[in-house]
Amino acid sequence: MDDIKYFRTDRPEAVARDLVARHGRCWVDGNWTLVKYRLDPPKLGHVQKYYVGRSRSARDLQNWARFGGLAIETWRERPYRNTNPSTPALLFLECPMSIAELEARSLHCRGVVVVYRPLSWDLWDSWVELSSPGEDACRRFHAGLEYLHQRITVEQAAITSAMGYDTVDTVPVSLADHRNALRLARAMGVLDELLSAECQPVNLILRPEHGELLETWEAIERRAPQGAGWRVVSDDLFPGYHNWRFELMQMARMGYVFLGEPQAFIKLDRQPQFERAQVIHDDALIRFREVARLVMSWPSYPLDHLPDPIKTRRPRRSKRKPDEGSAEEIIARGRALLAKSATAQAPQPAEAPLNAASARRPSPLRTSAPTSTDCSILLIATPARRDESSGAEPRTGGARIRRRDLGTEGNA
């Protein structure tokens, strides 16, 4: 590790572009434990990207080694085995939890290693508390197990006996509690004291007609132990065959069986090693703080010469109104608009029509404000049946002009 240069950064996209520009190739370790950080494609520019997951493509790795670009690793084995190809630059999107893990995951790098520095390390401290609980957490969980053991029901006791476990020191719990128990047992170093068996209570209703479902039905009917009216199904009933859970769910949807609540079993330890759990917790916290101090002691990756690329996306329109000026300017513009509207609405002098036809046929395209002449034209164009319906004698001027419109001017 002496020949490798180490840096920290808070701009992983810019660092990835710069590493590709300098070295041609860069391996991005995108494996995550706490926060899944994804690179922003617009900030990466036109860099070629190869996503390497669980099913690695040999062709993608060959193209990356030949043409260069970014190889983004999104999955890794646990426990970690470094089988990655050699790379001149390595970028971590999440800080490893120990110095030993950092060294193991950077064995295939021979040039530059850059680790993303989070905004805060509080989330990592919380993860240490969750993955390696201390003495207080183990004591509380053990007290909860004793409480559940005291409240065990007759049905649970019958299922526990059907599985072949002793009800004196065995506690049936749900699957979520069983996972927490395994985690705490691993912290206390007493994993062999816990029973990792899980069972599914089943009540047979109707024999299916399908081939695979029928075989599973017959195996449960012949070999499954019974307890409290349930047939208890576990992995021991189907050695080497793990598809029985899916077949049970399929039969339950079709109405062939009725499924109870799945249960797991924990062997209650009468002498738990709480002190050992505290030692393991302190050791994990020390290892994490060592790698955190190491990362913070590294220099920041120089990026002054490399600004972020300009995004090609269309900028959004701002909903904020532009500055309209001071109050005096607004009042002055309002007064000018009022004066302009008053001038436009002022009455214009009436012009004498050229002939009678122009007077009685107003232009339908007139857009100016109505004047006194327009009002008389509108009065002339009023239908005659309004006056006839009322029974009153039509007015002289309006009746004469209507007769002219009807072609009766000579008779008048």
Secondary structure, DSSP 8 states (H G I E B T S, - for coil): -TTSEEEEES-HHHHHHHHHHHHSEEEEE---SS------HHHHTT--EEEE-SS--HHHHHHHHHH-EEEEE----SS-------EEEEEESS--SSHHHHHHHTTTEEEEEEEE--S-SHHHHHHHHHHS--HHHHHHHHHHHHHHHHT--HHHHHHHHHTT--SSSEEEE-HHHHHHHHHHHHHHT-GGGS---EEEEEEE-S---SHHHHHHHHHHHHH--EETTEEEEEGGGSTT---HHHHHHHHHHHTSEEE---EEEEE--SS--HHHHHHHHHHHHHHHHHHHHHHHHS-B---TT-------S------S------HHHHHHHHHHHHHHHHHHTS-------SSHHHHHS--TT--S---HHHHHHHHHTS-THHHHHHT----HHHHHHHHHHTT-TTT-
